Amino acid sequence: MTITLRQSIKEKARQLGFILAGVTSCQPPEHYPVFESWLKKGLHGTMNYLAEERSRTRRADPKQILPECQSILVLAMPYSPLLRFSGNQDDATFRVASYALGDDYHEIIPPLLKKIVDFIEEQVGHSIPNRYYTDTGPTLERELAQRAGLGWIGKNSMLINPGTGSTFFLAEILLGIELEPDEVNITDHCGTCTRCITACPTQAILPDRTLDAHRCISYLTIELKGDIPPDLRSPIQDWIFGCDICQMVCPWNRFSAPADSALESNLQLTQGGISSSDLSISPVEFNQRFKRSPIKRAKRRGFLRNLAVAIGNKGNKNDLPLLEHAMHAEQEENVIREHARWAKEKIQGKNA
């Protein structure tokens, strides 16, 4: 049997560590109006870059990104198993979303996408127009992935594959050559299950399979730069960067694939984890420790803000001196001081 170019590309992707690969056309996303409605309702929080006209125009039509686009290759690479760092309220460490336990995927995946483009150009014998992204491009990548047959968009807005769950990164390569699109036969298997909706402690999951970013723990601990609303601090529990709750309760994640070794090289978080003592981490220490980690996105200010909230939620009175120190040492960081004060008062109230 003759191996097609599409098959060869998928095999190359598999060799590079991608567990799913599919091809779709460059047609505009069918559900773009849902995204527009989401923006108009202000559900994107402070992520104003999503609402910029140029960003919206490009998300509405892949050809606005790459005019020569004829095909889109969509890929998935697995990350750390969900329960590996789950912890609980009695642990000395705090919880980090599983995808952030390794090195920053923004630095690891793009070079692999470049290798795939190089491979395709070798196969066809000439250079081809292309653009590739992982989580950073102006695309509706979950819809593209669904259209390419990688899975369905679940009630928690995550892409779910019946064989591997939802614990993977998505990436896409826009190509200026025509590849035969994959036949899509994966249907929605969420059924009547509402575990993710029920489990979300901040009630961020909406009925139309979108999220209210204002209430999402991942948004609050990563994207939000200012104060976390007081009424949402307690529901954050002990999460200090991201959240896995809606994925942890999803029945399909019992099929999660093991992470690729390329994404498992940063063991600093899984060896000892993050503890209350990190509330005194200096700017230099923060930059050194997290220079290869996604956690650097929160910056030191956001990291310590989140940690203070989590310390308050744990309620250990032995942490009061650390909070007192933060309140006095962070004179130029009002956000850190405010959340340390809140945590102190919460612990004192619990132990009164």
WOSUL-V669498 format. One line per field, one symbol per residue. phi: phi as a letter, one per 20 degrees, with the letter a starting at -180 (. if undefined). psi: psi as a letter, one per 30 degrees, with the letter a starting at -180 (. if undefined). burial: # if it has 24 or more other C-alpha atoms within 12 Angstrom, else .. Layout:
phi->???
psi->???
burial->???
This chain:
phi->.feffgfffffffffeoeecbbdceefgffeggfffffffemfemeefffefgfffffffbgffecgegcbcedcccfcggfefcfmbfefedcecggfefdffffeefgfffffffgfffffenafcfbbcbcmdeecefffffffenerceffemeeddfecmcebedbbcececedffffecedfdflefcgffffffdleeefemcceggdfffffecefdeffggfdffffmdedbmadgfefefgfefdgefffgfedfeefeeenmdcgfffdfegffffffdfddgffffmggfffgfffffffffmeffeggffffffeeefedffffffffgffffffffef
psi->kkkleeeeeeeeeeffgkfkklkllgkkkegefeeeeeeffgfgbgiffffkeeeeeeffjfffejfgkflkkklkklakkegfhealfflfllkkkefgfaljfffeeefeeeeeeeeeeeefgllkklkkljfflilifeeeeefggfaljlfgglkkkffgbgilkklkjkkhlkkkkkkjgklkgebgkgeeeefjfghfklfghlkjeffkeeeefeekfbkkkeffeeffbgkfjakgefeefkffgfgklllkffggfjgfefjfaklefffgkleeeeeeegfgkfffefleeeeeeeeeeeeefegjfffeeeeeeeeefhegieeeeefeeeeeeeeeeeg.
burial->.....#..##.##..##############.##..##.##...###....##...#########.##..###################.....##############.###.###.#####.......########.##########################.##############.#.##.......#....###..#######..#####################..######################..#####.###.#..##..#########....#..##.##########################.######.##..#....#############.....
